Amino acid sequence: MTQYLTSIGLEFHAELKTKTKIFCSCPTDFSGDPNTHVCPVCLGLPGVLPVLNRHAVELAVIAGLSLNCEISRFSKFDRKNYFYPDLPKGYQITQYPLPICRNGFLLVKDSQGRDKKIRINRIHMEEDAGKLVHSGDNISNSAYSLPDYNRAAVPLIEIVTEPDISSADEAKAFAEQLKMTLEYADVSDVKMEQGSLRCDVNISIRPENSDKLGVKVELKNLNSFRAMYKAIEHEFKRQSALLDAGQSIVQETRLWDEANGETRPMRSKEDAHDYRYFPEPDLVPIVIDEAWMEEMRAKVPELPEARRQRLTVELGLSDYDAGQLVMNPPLARYFDQLNTANVEAKTAANWLLGDISRLLNESEKEYSEVPVDVQELVYLLNELKKGAINNNSAKTVLEEIFATEQKAADVIAAHGFAQISDSNFLQQAIKEILSANPQAVQDYRAGKKAAAGFLVGQVMKQTKGQANSALVKEMLEAALA
């Protein structure tokens, strides 16, 4: 059988994090009853004129700078004409020949663990369409569908890569890196489950001895990176089987069918001329001067790679701990707040990646939903550091304030978790344990140092875990000397 190479290009639509729509003052909130966040402008009623949302342009420029793009000093909007029930005007305002950003890139790891540059052809601004609410589970088994235009004219950027991706693994790595970058740049909330980040795949295959790209097939209905990965894997096998059988691949758009684990035909693939693009006559061009560019450059926040370097080089975290934090932007921001409050970096990382992550997973909460106030965790960790409570008690306190959002001090007091460090009290407890365990004492003095651990455990048991274990060990070894 012939061996084939894969060429993959990705198209991402990311909703911009504005309070109002791109050409009117309607809210962009995800919630709301159908057709309540609409007005004559976003419904495309006769006689209305769009007014461009300046903040949407700012976010598009910041996104471009974060993705290593050239920012166009002159760009303009166009009309993309097509009919679909979720498009109330009968055309979409977008950008075609003169997008706001060009020629960017992101680095991902290839199969050999080496950096690979994935080029970004363009980023352009456009308005979102509405959505269809189906009477059934999907459009295929529905008796009818009703349009909801709340999402119509929410500002989008479309990010289009070159066909530089050569596997499903690279596609997933790029998608994750892009999502993380947009979230750090604070230009989009990138919530795929709410549709604020959506992805289409363009895939072609060719014999490994050929330099000519194969026929491109577009894959839609990819609502997660897992679905994207599986769709690419399936489509590679489908196209390979066709070519092996001497058949041709048709340029088309296919839907990913999650239930059956396969792609199926949707429509023939459109080209640009099918949309009859022409300049948007109601909007002036976007002209960006150097002063505004400098202002935008100053607004680009710390991005993932810079944060990873800071956590490892400046704060001394391991590559693993830094990588795990950087992969979770809300957790990374929480870490920075702990660090600002003078919690030692390794301690903060251990608690966030350990117990806090465990509690989030067990409660099925998002990482952005840590219900523990930063100052409460700072108080708890400081009490642990100075020996006022022990590690086991601290974990119990964390679980309770995670579940109830109580004050850490109140939980410590209510459970009597204050650690016992009174030397007179501990000296008496140690004396009683040594008297009750003569064999362990004899073993220790005979050179069996492990016996000390047993005796420390007995003291901890007698004090119901509240004794300062480090102090107990020190005093017990002194008594046995």
Secondary structure, 3 states (H helix, E strand, C coil): CCCEEEEEEEEEEEECCCCECCCCCCECCCCCCCCCCCCCCCCCCCCCCCCCCHHHHHHHHHHHHHCCCEECCEECCEEEECCCCCCCCCEEEECCCCCCEEEEEEEEECCCCCEEEEEEEEEEEEECCCEEEECCCCHHHCCCEEEECCCCCCEEEEEEECCCECCHHHHHHHHHHHHHHHHHHCCCCCCHHHCCEEEEEEEEEEECCCCCCCCCEEEEEECCHHHHHHHHHHHHHHHHHHHHCCCCCCCEEEEEECCCCEEEEEEECCCHHHHCCEECCCCCCEECCHHHHHHHHHHCCCCHHHHHHHHHHHCCCCHHHHHHHHCCHHHHHHHHHHHHCCCCHHHHHHHHHHHHHHHHHHHCCCHHHCCCCHHHHHHHHHHHHCCCCCHHHHHHHHHHHHHHCCCHHHHHHHHCCCCECCHHHHHHHHHHHHHHCHHHHHHHHCCCCHHHHHHHHHHHHHCCCCECHHHHHHHHHHHHC
